[in-house]
Amino acid sequence: MWTRNISPTILCLALLVAVAPARALTQQELVAKLEAAGYTKVSDIKSTGEGTVAKALKDGKEVRVVVDSSGQIKEQN
């Protein structure tokens, strides 16, 4: 009987974790993620509707990057 009560509970917890929204990256985590992807001098970090945007250098050129809610990094012109 005990396992019948635990199984639905575990199932509910698993479902809650699966559908829970991703937590936003802290500024330090965002900078670390961008640096790991080859960006340097990350600055002007702002949260927008499209994700978190920042300015950075990549291969000596200034770029604008967007990190979306899934953690994907996209460069914008």
N, CA, C and O atoms as a Tripos MOL2 file, in Angstrom:
@<TRIPOS>MOLECULE
protein
  308   307    77     0     0
PROTEIN
NO_CHARGES

@<TRIPOS>ATOM
      1 N           0.8030   -1.2090    0.0000 N.3       1 MET1
      2 CA          0.0000    0.0000    0.0000 C.3       1 MET1
      3 C           0.8420    1.2680    0.0000 C.2       1 MET1
      4 O           0.5300    2.2530   -0.6690 O.2       1 MET1
      5 N           1.8960    1.2090    0.7570 N.am      2 TRP2
      6 CA          2.7540    2.3820    0.8660 C.3       2 TRP2
      7 C           3.2880    2.8190   -0.4860 C.2       2 TRP2
      8 O           3.3450    4.0180   -0.7580 O.2       2 TRP2
      9 N           3.6840    1.8830   -1.3470 N.am      3 THR3
     10 CA          4.2230    2.2380   -2.6570 C.3       3 THR3
     11 C           3.1530    2.8240   -3.5550 C.2       3 THR3
     12 O           3.4750    3.6220   -4.4360 O.2       3 THR3
     13 N           1.9170    2.4690   -3.3730 N.am      4 ARG4
     14 CA          0.8430    3.0690   -4.1810 C.3       4 ARG4
     15 C           0.6580    4.5390   -3.8450 C.2       4 ARG4
     16 O           0.2770    5.3250   -4.7130 O.2       4 ARG4
     17 N           0.9120    4.9180   -2.6280 N.am      5 ASN5
     18 CA          0.7970    6.3270   -2.2340 C.3       5 ASN5
     19 C           2.0220    7.1220   -2.6860 C.2       5 ASN5
     20 O           1.9010    8.3050   -3.0060 O.2       5 ASN5
     21 N           3.1680    6.5090   -2.7160 N.am      6 ILE6
     22 CA          4.3830    7.2100   -3.1060 C.3       6 ILE6
     23 C           4.4350    7.4160   -4.6190 C.2       6 ILE6
     24 O           4.8430    8.4840   -5.0750 O.2       6 ILE6
     25 N           4.0450    6.4500   -5.3780 N.am      7 SER7
     26 CA          4.1550    6.5490   -6.8360 C.3       7 SER7
     27 C           3.4220    7.7450   -7.4160 C.2       7 SER7
     28 O           4.0220    8.4730   -8.2070 O.2       7 SER7
     29 N           2.1460    8.0020   -7.0720 N.am      8 PRO8
     30 CA          1.4930    9.2030   -7.6080 C.3       8 PRO8
     31 C           2.1790   10.4880   -7.1500 C.2       8 PRO8
     32 O           2.2330   11.4630   -7.8990 O.2       8 PRO8
     33 N           2.6970   10.4920   -5.9370 N.am      9 THR9
     34 CA          3.3900   11.6750   -5.4370 C.3       9 THR9
     35 C           4.6470   11.9460   -6.2580 C.2       9 THR9
     36 O           4.9100   13.0820   -6.6520 O.2       9 THR9
     37 N           5.4140   10.8980   -6.5090 N.am     10 ILE10
     38 CA          6.6290   11.0510   -7.3110 C.3      10 ILE10
     39 C           6.2810   11.4930   -8.7210 C.2      10 ILE10
     40 O           6.9720   12.3320   -9.2980 O.2      10 ILE10
     41 N           5.2210   10.9380   -9.2780 N.am     11 LEU11
     42 CA          4.7840   11.3290  -10.6190 C.3      11 LEU11
     43 C           4.4060   12.8040  -10.6580 C.2      11 LEU11
     44 O           4.7850   13.5120  -11.5910 O.2      11 LEU11
     45 N           3.6780   13.2690   -9.6750 N.am     12 CYS12
     46 CA          3.2860   14.6850   -9.6300 C.3      12 CYS12
     47 C           4.4980   15.5980   -9.5090 C.2      12 CYS12
     48 O           4.5700   16.6300  -10.1760 O.2      12 CYS12
     49 N           5.4540   15.2200   -8.6560 N.am     13 LEU13
     50 CA          6.6670   16.0300   -8.5170 C.3      13 LEU13
     51 C           7.4670   16.0700   -9.8100 C.2      13 LEU13
     52 O           7.9890   17.1170  -10.1930 O.2      13 LEU13
     53 N           7.5600   14.9340  -10.4790 N.am     14 ALA14
     54 CA          8.2870   14.8810  -11.7490 C.3      14 ALA14
     55 C           7.6200   15.7710  -12.7870 C.2      14 ALA14
     56 O           8.3010   16.4640  -13.5430 O.2      14 ALA14
     57 N           6.3040   15.7550  -12.8270 N.am     15 LEU15
     58 CA          5.5850   16.6020  -13.7840 C.3      15 LEU15
     59 C           5.7690   18.0810  -13.4640 C.2      15 LEU15
     60 O           5.9170   18.9030  -14.3680 O.2      15 LEU15
     61 N           5.7590   18.4150  -12.1860 N.am     16 LEU16
     62 CA          5.9670   19.8190  -11.8020 C.3      16 LEU16
     63 C           7.3480   20.3070  -12.2130 C.2      16 LEU16
     64 O           7.4880   21.4320  -12.6920 O.2      16 LEU16
     65 N           8.3560   19.4850  -12.0350 N.am     17 VAL17
     66 CA          9.7190   19.8550  -12.4270 C.3      17 VAL17
     67 C           9.8040   20.0020  -13.9400 C.2      17 VAL17
     68 O          10.4710   20.9090  -14.4380 O.2      17 VAL17
     69 N           9.1390   19.1200  -14.6730 N.am     18 ALA18
     70 CA          9.2060   19.1450  -16.1340 C.3      18 ALA18
     71 C           8.5590   20.3910  -16.7200 C.2      18 ALA18
     72 O           9.0170   20.8930  -17.7470 O.2      18 ALA18
     73 N           7.5100   20.8970  -16.0960 N.am     19 VAL19
     74 CA          6.7990   22.0490  -16.6580 C.3      19 VAL19
     75 C           7.1650   23.3600  -15.9770 C.2      19 VAL19
     76 O           6.6630   24.4140  -16.3670 O.2      19 VAL19
     77 N           8.0210   23.3170  -14.9770 N.am     20 ALA20
     78 CA          8.4320   24.5390  -14.2880 C.3      20 ALA20
     79 C           9.2460   25.4150  -15.2420 C.2      20 ALA20
     80 O          10.0720   24.9010  -15.9970 O.2      20 ALA20
     81 N           9.0240   26.7140  -15.2170 N.am     21 PRO21
     82 CA          9.7890   27.5910  -16.1030 C.3      21 PRO21
     83 C          11.2650   27.5970  -15.7210 C.2      21 PRO21
     84 O          11.6260   27.4370  -14.5550 O.2      21 PRO21
     85 N          12.0990   27.7840  -16.7260 N.am     22 ALA22
     86 CA         13.5390   27.8470  -16.4820 C.3      22 ALA22
     87 C          13.8460   29.1090  -15.6840 C.2      22 ALA22
     88 O          13.2290   30.1520  -15.8970 O.2      22 ALA22
     89 N          14.7760   29.0100  -14.7910 N.am     23 ARG23
     90 CA         15.1400   30.1810  -13.9960 C.3      23 ARG23
     91 C          16.1040   31.0230  -14.8170 C.2      23 ARG23
     92 O          16.9280   30.5070  -15.5710 O.2      23 ARG23
     93 N          15.9780   32.3170  -14.6520 N.am     24 ALA24
     94 CA         16.8360   33.2360  -15.3940 C.3      24 ALA24
     95 C          18.2630   33.1380  -14.8830 C.2      24 ALA24
     96 O          18.4940   32.8920  -13.6990 O.2      24 ALA24
     97 N          19.2110   33.3310  -15.7780 N.am     25 LEU25
     98 CA         20.6190   33.3370  -15.4030 C.3      25 LEU25
     99 C          20.9310   34.5990  -14.6140 C.2      25 LEU25
    100 O          20.3800   35.6640  -14.8920 O.2      25 LEU25
    101 N          21.8090   34.4790  -13.6380 N.am     26 THR26
    102 CA         22.2930   35.6790  -12.9640 C.3      26 THR26
    103 C          23.2560   36.3930  -13.9160 C.2      26 THR26
    104 O          23.6670   35.8290  -14.9300 O.2      26 THR26
    105 N          23.6070   37.6120  -13.5880 N.am     27 GLN27
    106 CA         24.5300   38.3610  -14.4450 C.3      27 GLN27
    107 C          25.8780   37.6370  -14.5200 C.2      27 GLN27
    108 O          26.4830   37.5710  -15.5900 O.2      27 GLN27
    109 N          26.3480   37.0980  -13.4060 N.am     28 GLN28
    110 CA         27.6280   36.3720  -13.4010 C.3      28 GLN28
    111 C          27.5390   35.1240  -14.2750 C.2      28 GLN28
    112 O          28.4720   34.8250  -15.0200 O.2      28 GLN28
    113 N          26.4310   34.3940  -14.1910 N.am     29 GLU29
    114 CA         26.2530   33.1880  -15.0010 C.3      29 GLU29
    115 C          26.1970   33.5330  -16.4820 C.2      29 GLU29
    116 O          26.7480   32.8170  -17.3180 O.2      29 GLU29
    117 N          25.5250   34.6370  -16.7980 N.am     30 LEU30
    118 CA         25.4220   35.0690  -18.1890 C.3      30 LEU30
    119 C          26.7970   35.4160  -18.7540 C.2      30 LEU30
    120 O          27.1420   34.9940  -19.8580 O.2      30 LEU30
    121 N          27.5770   36.1820  -18.0010 N.am     31 VAL31
    122 CA         28.9210   36.5550  -18.4480 C.3      31 VAL31
    123 C          29.7720   35.3020  -18.6220 C.2      31 VAL31
    124 O          30.4970   35.1800  -19.6100 O.2      31 VAL31
    125 N          29.6930   34.3720  -17.6770 N.am     32 ALA32
    126 CA         30.4690   33.1270  -17.7720 C.3      32 ALA32
    127 C          30.0620   32.3250  -19.0050 C.2      32 ALA32
    128 O          30.9200   31.7620  -19.6850 O.2      32 ALA32
    129 N          28.7720   32.2650  -19.2970 N.am     33 LYS33
    130 CA         28.2820   31.5350  -20.4740 C.3      33 LYS33
    131 C          28.8120   32.1740  -21.7510 C.2      33 LYS33
    132 O          29.2620   31.4700  -22.6550 O.2      33 LYS33
    133 N          28.7630   33.4940  -21.8350 N.am     34 LEU34
    134 CA         29.2530   34.1920  -23.0250 C.3      34 LEU34
    135 C          30.7710   34.0450  -23.1640 C.2      34 LEU34
    136 O          31.2750   33.8460  -24.2690 O.2      34 LEU34
    137 N          31.4900   34.1400  -22.0650 N.am     35 GLU35
    138 CA         32.9440   33.9750  -22.1240 C.3      35 GLU35
    139 C          33.3140   32.5590  -22.5540 C.2      35 GLU35
    140 O          34.2750   32.3700  -23.3000 O.2      35 GLU35
    141 N          32.5690   31.5760  -22.0960 N.am     36 ALA36
    142 CA         32.8200   30.1840  -22.5010 C.3      36 ALA36
    143 C          32.5640   29.9940  -23.9920 C.2      36 ALA36
    144 O          33.1340   29.0960  -24.6130 O.2      36 ALA36
    145 N          31.7080   30.8380  -24.5690 N.am     37 ALA37
    146 CA         31.4030   30.7690  -26.0010 C.3      37 ALA37
    147 C          32.3580   31.6240  -26.8310 C.2      37 ALA37
    148 O          32.1940   31.7310  -28.0470 O.2      37 ALA37
    149 N          33.3730   32.2430  -26.1740 N.am     38 GLY38
    150 CA         34.3780   32.9920  -26.9130 C.3      38 GLY38
    151 C          34.1890   34.4970  -26.9380 C.2      38 GLY38
    152 O          34.9070   35.1920  -27.6570 O.2      38 GLY38
    153 N          33.2430   35.0150  -26.1740 N.am     39 TYR39
    154 CA         33.0090   36.4600  -26.1230 C.3      39 TYR39
    155 C          33.8370   37.0660  -24.9980 C.2      39 TYR39
    156 O          34.0960   36.4110  -23.9890 O.2      39 TYR39
    157 N          34.2510   38.3140  -25.1720 N.am     40 THR40
    158 CA         34.9880   39.0270  -24.1370 C.3      40 THR40
    159 C          34.3510   40.3930  -23.9370 C.2      40 THR40
    160 O          33.4970   40.8150  -24.7160 O.2      40 THR40
    161 N          34.7760   41.0770  -22.8860 N.am     41 LYS41
    162 CA         34.3190   42.4410  -22.5800 C.3      41 LYS41
    163 C          32.7960   42.5650  -22.6680 C.2      41 LYS41
    164 O          32.2790   43.4360  -23.3680 O.2      41 LYS41
    165 N          32.0990   41.7100  -21.9730 N.am     42 VAL42
    166 CA         30.6330   41.7280  -21.9530 C.3      42 VAL42
    167 C          30.1770   42.9480  -21.1650 C.2      42 VAL42
    168 O          30.6470   43.1810  -20.0510 O.2      42 VAL42
    169 N          29.2600   43.7300  -21.7430 N.am     43 SER43
    170 CA         28.7740   44.9430  -21.0850 C.3      43 SER43
    171 C          27.3350   45.2290  -21.4960 C.2      43 SER43
    172 O          26.7630   44.5270  -22.3310 O.2      43 SER43
    173 N          26.7590   46.2660  -20.9000 N.am     44 ASP44
    174 CA         25.3950   46.7350  -21.2080 C.3      44 ASP44
    175 C          24.3800   45.5970  -21.2060 C.2      44 ASP44
    176 O          23.6260   45.4230  -22.1630 O.2      44 ASP44
    177 N          24.3670   44.8330  -20.1340 N.am     45 ILE45
    178 CA         23.4500   43.7000  -20.0190 C.3      45 ILE45
    179 C          22.0730   44.2160  -19.6230 C.2      45 ILE45
    180 O          21.9220   44.9400  -18.6390 O.2      45 ILE45
    181 N          21.0620   43.8220  -20.4200 N.am     46 LYS46
    182 CA         19.6840   44.2560  -20.1670 C.3      46 LYS46
    183 C          18.7210   43.1230  -20.4710 C.2      46 LYS46
    184 O          18.9450   42.3180  -21.3750 O.2      46 LYS46
    185 N          17.6550   43.0760  -19.7060 N.am     47 SER47
    186 CA         16.6120   42.0880  -19.9450 C.3      47 SER47
    187 C          15.5490   42.7110  -20.8510 C.2      47 SER47
    188 O          15.0750   43.8170  -20.5900 O.2      47 SER47
    189 N          15.1800   42.0050  -21.9050 N.am     48 THR48
    190 CA         14.1650   42.4890  -22.8390 C.3      48 THR48
    191 C          13.1520   41.3860  -23.1090 C.2      48 THR48
    192 O          13.2610   40.2870  -22.5640 O.2      48 THR48
    193 N          12.1820   41.6770  -23.9360 N.am     49 GLY49
    194 CA         11.1880   40.6900  -24.3100 C.3      49 GLY49
    195 C          11.7650   39.5350  -25.1040 C.2      49 GLY49
    196 O          11.2140   38.4350  -25.0830 O.2      49 GLY49
    197 N          12.8570   39.7630  -25.8000 N.am     50 GLU50
    198 CA         13.4580   38.6970  -26.6100 C.3      50 GLU50
    199 C          14.4770   37.8690  -25.8370 C.2      50 GLU50
    200 O          14.9410   36.8430  -26.3350 O.2      50 GLU50
    201 N          14.8300   38.2960  -24.6350 N.am     51 GLY51
    202 CA         15.8070   37.5950  -23.8100 C.3      51 GLY51
    203 C          16.7140   38.6060  -23.1390 C.2      51 GLY51
    204 O          16.3540   39.7750  -23.0070 O.2      51 GLY51
    205 N          17.8720   38.1700  -22.7190 N.am     52 THR52
    206 CA         18.8460   39.0750  -22.1230 C.3      52 THR52
    207 C          19.8270   39.4870  -23.2120 C.2      52 THR52
    208 O          20.4530   38.6440  -23.8550 O.2      52 THR52
    209 N          19.9510   40.7880  -23.4080 N.am     53 VAL53
    210 CA         20.8400   41.3010  -24.4470 C.3      53 VAL53
    211 C          22.0850   41.9070  -23.8110 C.2      53 VAL53
    212 O          22.0520   42.3890  -22.6790 O.2      53 VAL53
    213 N          23.1720   41.8730  -24.5550 N.am     54 ALA54
    214 CA         24.4250   42.4460  -24.0710 C.3      54 ALA54
    215 C          25.2920   42.8180  -25.2550 C.2      54 ALA54
    216 O          25.0930   42.3390  -26.3710 O.2      54 ALA54
    217 N          26.2540   43.6790  -24.9920 N.am     55 LYS55
    218 CA         27.3040   43.9760  -25.9710 C.3      55 LYS55
    219 C          28.5180   43.1750  -25.5610 C.2      55 LYS55
    220 O          28.7620   42.9620  -24.3730 O.2      55 LYS55
    221 N          29.2800   42.7310  -26.5480 N.am     56 ALA56
    222 CA         30.4950   41.9660  -26.2580 C.3      56 ALA56
    223 C          31.4240   42.0360  -27.4590 C.2      56 ALA56
    224 O          31.0350   42.5070  -28.5270 O.2      56 ALA56
    225 N          32.6460   41.5670  -27.2800 N.am     57 LEU57
    226 CA         33.5960   41.4570  -28.3850 C.3      57 LEU57
    227 C          33.7630   39.9900  -28.7420 C.2      57 LEU57
    228 O          33.8570   39.1270  -27.8680 O.2      57 LEU57
    229 N          33.7980   39.7240  -30.0380 N.am     58 LYS58
    230 CA         34.0980   38.3750  -30.5250 C.3      58 LYS58
    231 C          34.9890   38.5480  -31.7350 C.2      58 LYS58
    232 O          34.6320   39.2450  -32.6850 O.2      58 LYS58
    233 N          36.1430   37.9160  -31.7030 N.am     59 ASP59
    234 CA         37.1250   38.0210  -32.7880 C.3      59 ASP59
    235 C          37.4730   39.4780  -33.0860 C.2      59 ASP59
    236 O          37.6670   39.8580  -34.2400 O.2      59 ASP59
    237 N          37.5490   40.2940  -32.0200 N.am     60 GLY60
    238 CA         37.9320   41.6910  -32.1680 C.3      60 GLY60
    239 C          36.8390   42.6230  -32.6480 C.2      60 GLY60
    240 O          37.0850   43.8150  -32.8310 O.2      60 GLY60
    241 N          35.6310   42.1070  -32.8580 N.am     61 LYS61
    242 CA         34.5200   42.9400  -33.3410 C.3      61 LYS61
    243 C          33.4420   43.0480  -32.2770 C.2      61 LYS61
    244 O          33.1320   42.0730  -31.5940 O.2      61 LYS61
    245 N          32.8690   44.2480  -32.1400 N.am     62 GLU62
    246 CA         31.7710   44.4290  -31.1970 C.3      62 GLU62
    247 C          30.4980   43.8330  -31.7830 C.2      62 GLU62
    248 O          30.1520   44.0910  -32.9360 O.2      62 GLU62
    249 N          29.8120   43.0400  -30.9840 N.am     63 VAL63
    250 CA         28.5610   42.4140  -31.4110 C.3      63 VAL63
    251 C          27.5200   42.5980  -30.3240 C.2      63 VAL63
    252 O          27.8380   42.8320  -29.1580 O.2      63 VAL63
    253 N          26.2790   42.4860  -30.7340 N.am     64 ARG64
    254 CA         25.1520   42.4740  -29.8000 C.3      64 ARG64
    255 C          24.6810   41.0350  -29.7340 C.2      64 ARG64
    256 O          24.4230   40.4160  -30.7670 O.2      64 ARG64
    257 N          24.5670   40.5020  -28.5380 N.am     65 VAL65
    258 CA         24.1220   39.1220  -28.3750 C.3      65 VAL65
    259 C          22.8270   39.0810  -27.5760 C.2      65 VAL65
    260 O          22.5630   39.9400  -26.7340 O.2      65 VAL65
    261 N          22.0320   38.0640  -27.8610 N.am     66 VAL66
    262 CA         20.8120   37.8090  -27.1190 C.3      66 VAL66
    263 C          20.8970   36.3890  -26.5850 C.2      66 VAL66
    264 O          21.1780   35.4520  -27.3310 O.2      66 VAL66
    265 N          20.6550   36.2360  -25.3010 N.am     67 VAL67
    266 CA         20.5760   34.9100  -24.7020 C.3      67 VAL67
    267 C          19.1050   34.6990  -24.3660 C.2      67 VAL67
    268 O          18.5490   35.3890  -23.5120 O.2      67 VAL67
    269 N          18.4740   33.7270  -25.0560 N.am     68 ASP68
    270 CA         17.0450   33.5140  -24.8460 C.3      68 ASP68
    271 C          16.7900   32.6600  -23.6090 C.2      68 ASP68
    272 O          17.7260   32.2300  -22.9350 O.2      68 ASP68
    273 N          15.5110   32.4200  -23.3190 N.am     69 SER69
    274 CA         15.1380   31.7100  -22.0960 C.3      69 SER69
    275 C          15.6390   30.2730  -22.0560 C.2      69 SER69
    276 O          15.7220   29.6770  -20.9820 O.2      69 SER69
    277 N          15.9730   29.7110  -23.2130 N.am     70 SER70
    278 CA         16.5060   28.3450  -23.2230 C.3      70 SER70
    279 C          18.0320   28.3300  -23.1350 C.2      70 SER70
    280 O          18.6430   27.2620  -23.1060 O.2      70 SER70
    281 N          18.6500   29.5230  -23.0920 N.am     71 GLY71
    282 CA         20.1010   29.6180  -22.9530 C.3      71 GLY71
    283 C          20.8460   29.6950  -24.2690 C.2      71 GLY71
    284 O          22.0770   29.6920  -24.2830 O.2      71 GLY71
    285 N          20.1240   29.7620  -25.3760 N.am     72 GLN72
    286 CA         20.7570   29.8520  -26.6890 C.3      72 GLN72
    287 C          21.3070   31.2640  -26.8910 C.2      72 GLN72
    288 O          20.6560   32.2520  -26.5510 O.2      72 GLN72
    289 N          22.5110   31.3410  -27.4460 N.am     73 ILE73
    290 CA         23.1570   32.6200  -27.7290 C.3      73 ILE73
    291 C          22.9950   32.9230  -29.2150 C.2      73 ILE73
    292 O          23.3260   32.1050  -30.0740 O.2      73 ILE73
    293 N          22.4780   34.1180  -29.4980 N.am     74 LYS74
    294 CA         22.3140   34.5510  -30.8850 C.3      74 LYS74
    295 C          22.9380   35.9200  -31.0580 C.2      74 LYS74
    296 O          22.7180   36.8220  -30.2490 O.2      74 LYS74
    297 N          23.7200   36.0710  -32.1190 N.am     75 GLU75
    298 CA         24.2900   37.3850  -32.4380 C.3      75 GLU75
    299 C          23.3030   38.1660  -33.2760 C.2      75 GLU75
    300 O          22.6070   37.6080  -34.1240 O.2      75 GLU75
    301 N          23.2510   39.4740  -33.0300 N.am     76 GLN76
    302 CA         22.4020   40.3470  -33.8360 C.3      76 GLN76
    303 C          23.2470   41.4780  -34.3860 C.2      76 GLN76
    304 O          24.2280   41.8840  -33.7630 O.2      76 GLN76
    305 N          22.8750   41.9850  -35.5430 N.am     77 ASN77
    306 CA         23.6020   43.0860  -36.1800 C.3      77 ASN77
    307 C          23.1760   44.4120  -35.6270 C.2      77 ASN77
    308 O          23.6860   45.4500  -36.0490 O.2      77 ASN77
@<TRIPOS>BOND
     1     1     2 1
     2     2     3 1
     3     3     4 2
     4     3     5 am
     5     5     6 1
     6     6     7 1
     7     7     8 2
     8     7     9 am
     9     9    10 1
    10    10    11 1
    11    11    12 2
    12    11    13 am
    13    13    14 1
    14    14    15 1
    15    15    16 2
    16    15    17 am
    17    17    18 1
    18    18    19 1
    19    19    20 2
    20    19    21 am
    21    21    22 1
    22    22    23 1
    23    23    24 2
    24    23    25 am
    25    25    26 1
    26    26    27 1
    27    27    28 2
    28    27    29 am
    29    29    30 1
    30    30    31 1
    31    31    32 2
    32    31    33 am
    33    33    34 1
    34    34    35 1
    35    35    36 2
    36    35    37 am
    37    37    38 1
    38    38    39 1
    39    39    40 2
    40    39    41 am
    41    41    42 1
    42    42    43 1
    43    43    44 2
    44    43    45 am
    45    45    46 1
    46    46    47 1
    47    47    48 2
    48    47    49 am
    49    49    50 1
    50    50    51 1
    51    51    52 2
    52    51    53 am
    53    53    54 1
    54    54    55 1
    55    55    56 2
    56    55    57 am
    57    57    58 1
    58    58    59 1
    59    59    60 2
    60    59    61 am
    61    61    62 1
    62    62    63 1
    63    63    64 2
    64    63    65 am
    65    65    66 1
    66    66    67 1
    67    67    68 2
    68    67    69 am
    69    69    70 1
    70    70    71 1
    71    71    72 2
    72    71    73 am
    73    73    74 1
    74    74    75 1
    75    75    76 2
    76    75    77 am
    77    77    78 1
    78    78    79 1
    79    79    80 2
    80    79    81 am
    81    81    82 1
    82    82    83 1
    83    83    84 2
    84    83    85 am
    85    85    86 1
    86    86    87 1
    87    87    88 2
    88    87    89 am
    89    89    90 1
    90    90    91 1
    91    91    92 2
    92    91    93 am
    93    93    94 1
    94    94    95 1
    95    95    96 2
    96    95    97 am
    97    97    98 1
    98    98    99 1
    99    99   100 2
   100    99   101 am
   101   101   102 1
   102   102   103 1
   103   103   104 2
   104   103   105 am
   105   105   106 1
   106   106   107 1
   107   107   108 2
   108   107   109 am
   109   109   110 1
   110   110   111 1
   111   111   112 2
   112   111   113 am
   113   113   114 1
   114   114   115 1
   115   115   116 2
   116   115   117 am
   117   117   118 1
   118   118   119 1
   119   119   120 2
   120   119   121 am
   121   121   122 1
   122   122   123 1
   123   123   124 2
   124   123   125 am
   125   125   126 1
   126   126   127 1
   127   127   128 2
   128   127   129 am
   129   129   130 1
   130   130   131 1
   131   131   132 2
   132   131   133 am
   133   133   134 1
   134   134   135 1
   135   135   136 2
   136   135   137 am
   137   137   138 1
   138   138   139 1
   139   139   140 2
   140   139   141 am
   141   141   142 1
   142   142   143 1
   143   143   144 2
   144   143   145 am
   145   145   146 1
   146   146   147 1
   147   147   148 2
   148   147   149 am
   149   149   150 1
   150   150   151 1
   151   151   152 2
   152   151   153 am
   153   153   154 1
   154   154   155 1
   155   155   156 2
   156   155   157 am
   157   157   158 1
   158   158   159 1
   159   159   160 2
   160   159   161 am
   161   161   162 1
   162   162   163 1
   163   163   164 2
   164   163   165 am
   165   165   166 1
   166   166   167 1
   167   167   168 2
   168   167   169 am
   169   169   170 1
   170   170   171 1
   171   171   172 2
   172   171   173 am
   173   173   174 1
   174   174   175 1
   175   175   176 2
   176   175   177 am
   177   177   178 1
   178   178   179 1
   179   179   180 2
   180   179   181 am
   181   181   182 1
   182   182   183 1
   183   183   184 2
   184   183   185 am
   185   185   186 1
   186   186   187 1
   187   187   188 2
   188   187   189 am
   189   189   190 1
   190   190   191 1
   191   191   192 2
   192   191   193 am
   193   193   194 1
   194   194   195 1
   195   195   196 2
   196   195   197 am
   197   197   198 1
   198   198   199 1
   199   199   200 2
   200   199   201 am
   201   201   202 1
   202   202   203 1
   203   203   204 2
   204   203   205 am
   205   205   206 1
   206   206   207 1
   207   207   208 2
   208   207   209 am
   209   209   210 1
   210   210   211 1
   211   211   212 2
   212   211   213 am
   213   213   214 1
   214   214   215 1
   215   215   216 2
   216   215   217 am
   217   217   218 1
   218   218   219 1
   219   219   220 2
   220   219   221 am
   221   221   222 1
   222   222   223 1
   223   223   224 2
   224   223   225 am
   225   225   226 1
   226   226   227 1
   227   227   228 2
   228   227   229 am
   229   229   230 1
   230   230   231 1
   231   231   232 2
   232   231   233 am
   233   233   234 1
   234   234   235 1
   235   235   236 2
   236   235   237 am
   237   237   238 1
   238   238   239 1
   239   239   240 2
   240   239   241 am
   241   241   242 1
   242   242   243 1
   243   243   244 2
   244   243   245 am
   245   245   246 1
   246   246   247 1
   247   247   248 2
   248   247   249 am
   249   249   250 1
   250   250   251 1
   251   251   252 2
   252   251   253 am
   253   253   254 1
   254   254   255 1
   255   255   256 2
   256   255   257 am
   257   257   258 1
   258   258   259 1
   259   259   260 2
   260   259   261 am
   261   261   262 1
   262   262   263 1
   263   263   264 2
   264   263   265 am
   265   265   266 1
   266   266   267 1
   267   267   268 2
   268   267   269 am
   269   269   270 1
   270   270   271 1
   271   271   272 2
   272   271   273 am
   273   273   274 1
   274   274   275 1
   275   275   276 2
   276   275   277 am
   277   277   278 1
   278   278   279 1
   279   279   280 2
   280   279   281 am
   281   281   282 1
   282   282   283 1
   283   283   284 2
   284   283   285 am
   285   285   286 1
   286   286   287 1
   287   287   288 2
   288   287   289 am
   289   289   290 1
   290   290   291 1
   291   291   292 2
   292   291   293 am
   293   293   294 1
   294   294   295 1
   295   295   296 2
   296   295   297 am
   297   297   298 1
   298   298   299 1
   299   299   300 2
   300   299   301 am
   301   301   302 1
   302   302   303 1
   303   303   304 2
   304   303   305 am
   305   305   306 1
   306   306   307 1
   307   307   308 2
@<TRIPOS>SUBSTRUCTURE
     1 MET1         2 RESIDUE 1 A MET
     2 TRP2         6 RESIDUE 1 A TRP
     3 THR3        10 RESIDUE 1 A THR
     4 ARG4        14 RESIDUE 1 A ARG
     5 ASN5        18 RESIDUE 1 A ASN
     6 ILE6        22 RESIDUE 1 A ILE
     7 SER7        26 RESIDUE 1 A SER
     8 PRO8        30 RESIDUE 1 A PRO
     9 THR9        34 RESIDUE 1 A THR
    10 ILE10       38 RESIDUE 1 A ILE
    11 LEU11       42 RESIDUE 1 A LEU
    12 CYS12       46 RESIDUE 1 A CYS
    13 LEU13       50 RESIDUE 1 A LEU
    14 ALA14       54 RESIDUE 1 A ALA
    15 LEU15       58 RESIDUE 1 A LEU
    16 LEU16       62 RESIDUE 1 A LEU
    17 VAL17       66 RESIDUE 1 A VAL
    18 ALA18       70 RESIDUE 1 A ALA
    19 VAL19       74 RESIDUE 1 A VAL
    20 ALA20       78 RESIDUE 1 A ALA
    21 PRO21       82 RESIDUE 1 A PRO
    22 ALA22       86 RESIDUE 1 A ALA
    23 ARG23       90 RESIDUE 1 A ARG
    24 ALA24       94 RESIDUE 1 A ALA
    25 LEU25       98 RESIDUE 1 A LEU
    26 THR26      102 RESIDUE 1 A THR
    27 GLN27      106 RESIDUE 1 A GLN
    28 GLN28      110 RESIDUE 1 A GLN
    29 GLU29      114 RESIDUE 1 A GLU
    30 LEU30      118 RESIDUE 1 A LEU
    31 VAL31      122 RESIDUE 1 A VAL
    32 ALA32      126 RESIDUE 1 A ALA
    33 LYS33      130 RESIDUE 1 A LYS
    34 LEU34      134 RESIDUE 1 A LEU
    35 GLU35      138 RESIDUE 1 A GLU
    36 ALA36      142 RESIDUE 1 A ALA
    37 ALA37      146 RESIDUE 1 A ALA
    38 GLY38      150 RESIDUE 1 A GLY
    39 TYR39      154 RESIDUE 1 A TYR
    40 THR40      158 RESIDUE 1 A THR
    41 LYS41      162 RESIDUE 1 A LYS
    42 VAL42      166 RESIDUE 1 A VAL
    43 SER43      170 RESIDUE 1 A SER
    44 ASP44      174 RESIDUE 1 A ASP
    45 ILE45      178 RESIDUE 1 A ILE
    46 LYS46      182 RESIDUE 1 A LYS
    47 SER47      186 RESIDUE 1 A SER
    48 THR48      190 RESIDUE 1 A THR
    49 GLY49      194 RESIDUE 1 A GLY
    50 GLU50      198 RESIDUE 1 A GLU
    51 GLY51      202 RESIDUE 1 A GLY
    52 THR52      206 RESIDUE 1 A THR
    53 VAL53      210 RESIDUE 1 A VAL
    54 ALA54      214 RESIDUE 1 A ALA
    55 LYS55      218 RESIDUE 1 A LYS
    56 ALA56      222 RESIDUE 1 A ALA
    57 LEU57      226 RESIDUE 1 A LEU
    58 LYS58      230 RESIDUE 1 A LYS
    59 ASP59      234 RESIDUE 1 A ASP
    60 GLY60      238 RESIDUE 1 A GLY
    61 LYS61      242 RESIDUE 1 A LYS
    62 GLU62      246 RESIDUE 1 A GLU
    63 VAL63      250 RESIDUE 1 A VAL
    64 ARG64      254 RESIDUE 1 A ARG
    65 VAL65      258 RESIDUE 1 A VAL
    66 VAL66      262 RESIDUE 1 A VAL
    67 VAL67      266 RESIDUE 1 A VAL
    68 ASP68      270 RESIDUE 1 A ASP
    69 SER69      274 RESIDUE 1 A SER
    70 SER70      278 RESIDUE 1 A SER
    71 GLY71      282 RESIDUE 1 A GLY
    72 GLN72      286 RESIDUE 1 A GLN
    73 ILE73      290 RESIDUE 1 A ILE
    74 LYS74      294 RESIDUE 1 A LYS
    75 GLU75      298 RESIDUE 1 A GLU
    76 GLN76      302 RESIDUE 1 A GLN
    77 ASN77      306 RESIDUE 1 A ASN
